[in-house]
Amino acid sequence: MHFNPQNEKATNSNEKDFQELQKETNKKIPRKKSVADIRPIYNCIHKHLQQTDVFQEKTKKMLCKERLELEILCSKINCINKLLRPEKPNPTNTTAISPRDASSQDSSFIPYLSSSSTIPTIGFSSAITGT
């Protein structure tokens, strides 16, 4: 087996190329140790993001519920305001009974209009003063 100087040059060149590529690879690709160091931090951040997502969903639901409750309260307030506001008479829609219709009605069904009945009175002053 003889030793060829050209083969030695090729081997040295290949070795040199390998070393350079190895150095570049070590610079660009993180080592296994650095990846292992990053993993716990990643897990912590991932867990935090999941918790934040759950919190946001619960907050959205709560805000939707609160908005609906506010709408219900506004509706109740509007209804109360309508009940407290006196109705304005509408000249086109008269519900008053005409004199002809009033005479034809049986007054016994309306106790306060019948002549035999008296209007009951409540002593408000005695209730207030206690006498």
Backbone as CSV, one residue per row, in Angstrom:
resi,resn,N_x,N_y,N_z,CA_x,CA_y,CA_z,C_x,C_y,C_z
1,MET,0.821,-1.144,0.000,0.000,0.000,0.000,0.882,1.229,0.000
2,HIS,0.746,1.964,-1.002,1.567,3.158,-1.000,0.718,4.374,-0.753
3,PHE,1.478,5.333,-0.263,0.824,6.552,0.155,0.899,7.572,-0.951
4,ASN,-0.230,8.067,-1.401,-0.300,9.030,-2.484,-0.454,10.431,-1.886
5,PRO,0.479,11.352,-2.233,0.381,12.712,-1.689,-0.885,13.436,-2.132
6,GLN,-1.399,13.094,-3.306,-2.624,13.751,-3.764,-3.813,13.327,-2.907
7,ASN,-3.837,12.074,-2.527,-4.905,11.596,-1.640,-4.837,12.298,-0.288
8,GLU,-3.609,12.549,0.159,-3.438,13.242,1.432,-3.973,14.657,1.335
9,LYS,-3.735,15.344,0.217,-4.261,16.700,0.014,-5.788,16.682,0.001
10,ALA,-6.349,15.708,-0.685,-7.806,15.613,-0.764,-8.385,15.344,0.617
11,THR,-7.736,14.494,1.374,-8.212,14.180,2.722,-8.124,15.404,3.615
12,ASN,-7.008,16.122,3.534,-6.849,17.345,4.325,-7.885,18.395,3.920
13,SER,-8.121,18.513,2.635,-9.110,19.471,2.137,-10.509,19.099,2.632
14,ASN,-10.805,17.803,2.557,-12.116,17.346,3.044,-12.257,17.582,4.551
15,GLU,-11.177,17.317,5.262,-11.195,17.527,6.719,-11.394,19.000,7.040
16,LYS,-10.700,19.854,6.297,-10.811,21.299,6.497,-12.241,21.768,6.188
17,ASP,-12.815,21.304,5.095,-14.194,21.661,4.727,-15.174,21.178,5.803
18,PHE,-14.927,19.970,6.286,-15.803,19.421,7.314,-15.770,20.285,8.572
19,GLN,-14.570,20.681,8.992,-14.429,21.505,10.198,-15.149,22.854,10.033
20,GLU,-15.017,23.469,8.860,-15.683,24.756,8.611,-17.208,24.602,8.637
21,LEU,-17.675,23.556,7.980,-19.124,23.315,7.977,-19.636,23.009,9.392
22,GLN,-18.826,22.292,10.154,-19.208,21.968,11.535,-19.320,23.241,12.369
23,LYS,-18.378,24.170,12.200,-18.419,25.436,12.938,-19.657,26.249,12.558
24,GLU,-19.971,26.327,11.264,-21.154,27.064,10.809,-22.436,26.435,11.355
25,THR,-22.448,25.117,11.349,-23.626,24.410,11.852,-23.813,24.690,13.336
26,ASN,-22.743,24.677,14.094,-22.832,24.950,15.527,-23.317,26.373,15.801
27,LYS,-22.971,27.309,14.928,-23.417,28.690,15.102,-24.906,28.840,14.768
28,LYS,-25.366,28.186,13.712,-26.729,28.387,13.222,-27.766,27.543,13.954
29,ILE,-27.450,26.310,14.229,-28.411,25.403,14.847,-28.127,25.351,16.342
30,PRO,-29.160,25.591,17.169,-28.908,25.547,18.616,-28.565,24.133,19.062
31,ARG,-27.775,24.077,20.067,-27.386,22.772,20.589,-28.538,22.141,21.345
32,LYS,-28.400,20.869,21.580,-29.444,20.138,22.278,-29.661,20.723,23.673
33,LYS,-28.590,21.157,24.298,-28.686,21.726,25.642,-29.490,23.016,25.627
34,SER,-29.249,23.875,24.649,-29.977,25.139,24.604,-31.455,24.905,24.304
35,VAL,-31.752,23.896,23.487,-33.150,23.550,23.216,-33.798,23.040,24.495
36,ALA,-33.079,22.238,25.249,-33.606,21.724,26.512,-33.841,22.858,27.504
37,ASP,-33.020,23.902,27.452,-33.208,25.057,28.331,-34.438,25.877,27.925
38,ILE,-34.723,25.921,26.648,-35.843,26.716,26.142,-37.176,26.022,26.417
39,ARG,-37.202,24.715,26.447,-38.454,23.952,26.559,-39.288,24.329,27.790
40,PRO,-38.724,24.406,28.990,-39.556,24.779,30.153,-40.160,26.187,30.023
41,ILE,-39.394,27.098,29.462,-39.903,28.460,29.266,-41.061,28.438,28.283
42,TYR,-40.902,27.666,27.214,-41.972,27.539,26.222,-43.231,26.965,26.873
43,ASN,-43.058,25.914,27.679,-44.208,25.299,28.346,-44.917,26.295,29.258
44,CYS,-44.144,27.091,29.966,-44.719,28.086,30.869,-45.509,29.137,30.084
45,ILE,-44.924,29.629,29.011,-45.596,30.638,28.185,-46.849,30.046,27.549
46,HIS,-46.750,28.816,27.070,-47.899,28.155,26.447,-49.049,28.003,27.452
47,LYS,-48.732,27.585,28.662,-49.751,27.432,29.704,-50.382,28.788,30.032
48,HIS,-49.553,29.812,30.134,-50.063,31.161,30.424,-51.014,31.636,29.323
49,LEU,-50.650,31.392,28.068,-51.511,31.796,26.953,-52.838,31.042,26.976
50,GLN,-52.800,29.772,27.337,-54.047,29.001,27.449,-54.937,29.579,28.548
51,GLN,-54.338,29.913,29.688,-55.106,30.498,30.785,-55.679,31.854,30.382
52,THR,-54.900,32.635,29.650,-55.370,33.935,29.183,-56.547,33.763,28.237
53,ASP,-56.475,32.763,27.373,-57.568,32.498,26.438,-58.840,32.117,27.190
54,VAL,-58.708,31.263,28.199,-59.866,30.867,29.008,-60.448,32.090,29.719
55,PHE,-59.580,32.932,30.273,-60.034,34.147,30.956,-60.786,35.062,29.993
56,GLN,-60.265,35.221,28.786,-60.930,36.078,27.798,-62.301,35.534,27.425
57,GLU,-62.417,34.231,27.260,-63.710,33.628,26.923,-64.714,33.835,28.053
58,LYS,-64.273,33.617,29.290,-65.167,33.828,30.430,-65.571,35.294,30.531
59,THR,-64.638,36.194,30.276,-64.938,37.625,30.327,-65.940,38.002,29.250
60,LYS,-65.780,37.450,28.045,-66.740,37.725,26.965,-68.139,37.281,27.363
61,LYS,-68.250,36.078,27.937,-69.552,35.564,28.359,-70.154,36.447,29.444
62,MET,-69.316,36.867,30.400,-69.798,37.709,31.484,-70.279,39.054,30.947
63,LEU,-69.526,39.639,30.021,-69.925,40.921,29.438,-71.222,40.796,28.652
64,CYS,-71.381,39.693,27.946,-72.623,39.458,27.199,-73.799,39.357,28.164
65,LYS,-73.602,38.638,29.263,-74.654,38.493,30.272,-74.994,39.855,30.875
66,GLU,-73.980,40.638,31.216,-74.207,41.969,31.788,-74.944,42.872,30.803
67,ARG,-74.588,42.780,29.527,-75.251,43.598,28.507,-76.727,43.234,28.409
68,LEU,-77.023,41.930,28.446,-78.416,41.488,28.401,-79.189,41.970,29.630
69,GLU,-78.553,41.902,30.792,-79.209,42.388,32.007,-79.488,43.882,31.915
70,LEU,-78.550,44.638,31.344,-78.771,46.075,31.162,-79.923,46.342,30.205
71,GLU,-80.009,45.558,29.138,-81.116,45.722,28.196,-82.447,45.435,28.874
72,ILE,-82.483,44.408,29.725,-83.714,44.078,30.448,-84.084,45.216,31.393
73,LEU,-83.091,45.748,32.119,-83.363,46.863,33.022,-83.866,48.087,32.264
74,CYS,-83.264,48.385,31.122,-83.715,49.523,30.308,-85.146,49.309,29.843
75,SER,-85.462,48.099,29.459,-86.820,47.783,29.027,-87.808,47.977,30.178
76,LYS,-87.441,47.517,31.376,-88.310,47.696,32.543,-88.496,49.175,32.860
77,ILE,-87.420,49.948,32.782,-87.505,51.388,33.046,-88.421,52.054,32.035
78,ASN,-88.294,51.684,30.773,-89.165,52.259,29.742,-90.627,51.913,30.001
79,CYS,-90.890,50.675,30.407,-92.270,50.273,30.713,-92.815,51.075,31.889
80,ILE,-92.011,51.242,32.935,-92.452,52.021,34.096,-92.711,53.465,33.696
81,ASN,-91.822,54.032,32.882,-92.024,55.413,32.426,-93.311,55.549,31.625
82,LYS,-93.614,54.564,30.785,-94.859,54.610,30.011,-96.068,54.538,30.927
83,LEU,-95.976,53.708,31.972,-97.094,53.594,32.908,-97.274,54.866,33.735
84,LEU,-96.188,55.523,34.064,-96.271,56.743,34.864,-96.692,57.952,34.047
85,ARG,-96.423,57.940,32.777,-96.764,59.052,31.899,-98.272,59.015,31.635
86,PRO,-98.988,60.131,31.880,-100.433,60.109,31.605,-100.679,60.026,30.108
87,GLU,-101.740,59.280,29.791,-102.076,59.146,28.376,-102.657,60.446,27.867
88,LYS,-102.245,60.838,26.703,-102.792,62.033,26.065,-104.063,61.614,25.335
89,PRO,-105.150,62.380,25.492,-106.388,62.001,24.796,-106.213,62.108,23.294
90,ASN,-106.669,61.101,22.624,-106.575,61.064,21.173,-107.940,61.455,20.615
91,PRO,-108.044,62.602,19.929,-109.352,63.060,19.455,-109.966,62.133,18.412
92,THR,-109.167,61.364,17.723,-109.730,60.489,16.692,-110.277,59.208,17.284
93,ASN,-109.795,58.820,18.447,-110.239,57.572,19.055,-110.927,57.898,20.370
94,THR,-112.240,58.085,20.335,-112.983,58.406,21.551,-113.570,57.136,22.115
95,THR,-113.325,56.943,23.396,-113.865,55.763,24.061,-114.970,56.142,25.025
96,ALA,-115.341,57.402,25.070,-116.407,57.844,25.971,-117.742,57.264,25.510
97,ILE,-118.597,57.035,26.476,-119.918,56.481,26.175,-120.851,57.635,25.829
98,SER,-121.546,57.487,24.749,-122.499,58.533,24.362,-123.683,58.511,25.319
99,PRO,-124.405,59.643,25.499,-125.542,59.689,26.435,-126.603,58.663,26.093
100,ARG,-126.811,58.405,24.829,-127.818,57.431,24.426,-127.427,56.036,24.914
101,ASP,-126.106,55.687,24.760,-125.648,54.378,25.201,-125.645,54.273,26.720
102,ALA,-125.367,55.371,27.412,-125.307,55.354,28.870,-126.671,55.083,29.468
103,SER,-127.723,55.619,28.867,-129.065,55.406,29.416,-129.531,53.981,29.195
104,SER,-129.017,53.334,28.184,-129.446,51.967,27.910,-128.721,50.951,28.771
105,GLN,-127.599,51.350,29.412,-126.854,50.412,30.245,-127.558,50.216,31.573
106,ASP,-127.441,49.031,32.091,-128.021,48.724,33.393,-127.088,49.274,34.455
107,SER,-127.565,50.196,35.275,-126.714,50.839,36.267,-126.450,49.947,37.469
108,SER,-127.116,48.820,37.573,-126.868,47.927,38.705,-125.492,47.267,38.604
109,PHE,-124.946,47.199,37.406,-123.606,46.635,37.247,-122.518,47.632,37.633
110,ILE,-122.892,48.889,37.693,-121.932,49.923,38.074,-122.400,50.471,39.415
111,PRO,-121.876,49.989,40.527,-122.423,50.343,41.835,-122.320,51.826,42.161
112,TYR,-121.327,52.501,41.683,-121.166,53.902,42.040,-122.125,54.801,41.278
113,LEU,-122.725,54.298,40.209,-123.666,55.090,39.437,-125.109,54.794,39.814
114,SER,-125.337,53.722,40.518,-126.714,53.411,40.893,-127.159,54.351,42.005
115,SER,-128.417,54.677,42.024,-128.929,55.660,42.979,-129.027,55.095,44.383
116,SER,-129.158,53.794,44.522,-129.342,53.202,45.844,-128.026,53.027,46.594
117,SER,-126.925,53.003,45.881,-125.653,52.761,46.564,-124.976,54.075,46.896
118,THR,-124.166,54.039,47.900,-123.386,55.217,48.267,-121.923,54.900,48.023
119,ILE,-121.166,55.929,47.778,-119.736,55.754,47.519,-119.039,55.562,48.853
120,PRO,-118.322,54.455,49.008,-117.631,54.245,50.284,-116.466,55.216,50.404
121,THR,-116.318,55.768,51.579,-115.222,56.707,51.806,-114.274,56.111,52.821
122,ILE,-113.032,56.436,52.659,-112.004,55.961,53.576,-111.499,57.175,54.314
123,GLY,-111.408,57.072,55.592,-110.942,58.200,56.394,-109.435,58.310,56.330
124,PHE,-108.947,58.998,55.310,-107.492,59.139,55.173,-106.915,59.958,56.314
125,SER,-107.626,61.000,56.722,-107.092,61.844,57.790,-106.985,61.061,59.082
126,SER,-107.945,60.192,59.350,-107.870,59.404,60.581,-106.768,58.350,60.480
127,ALA,-106.526,57.859,59.272,-105.463,56.870,59.114,-104.102,57.514,59.290
128,ILE,-103.991,58.774,58.861,-102.704,59.462,58.966,-102.457,59.919,60.399
129,THR,-103.477,60.527,61.005,-103.288,61.077,62.350,-103.407,60.026,63.428
130,GLY,-104.026,58.903,63.085,-104.165,57.833,64.058,-105.377,58.008,64.947
131,THR,-106.327,58.852,64.565,-107.524,59.051,65.396,-108.684,58.240,64.914
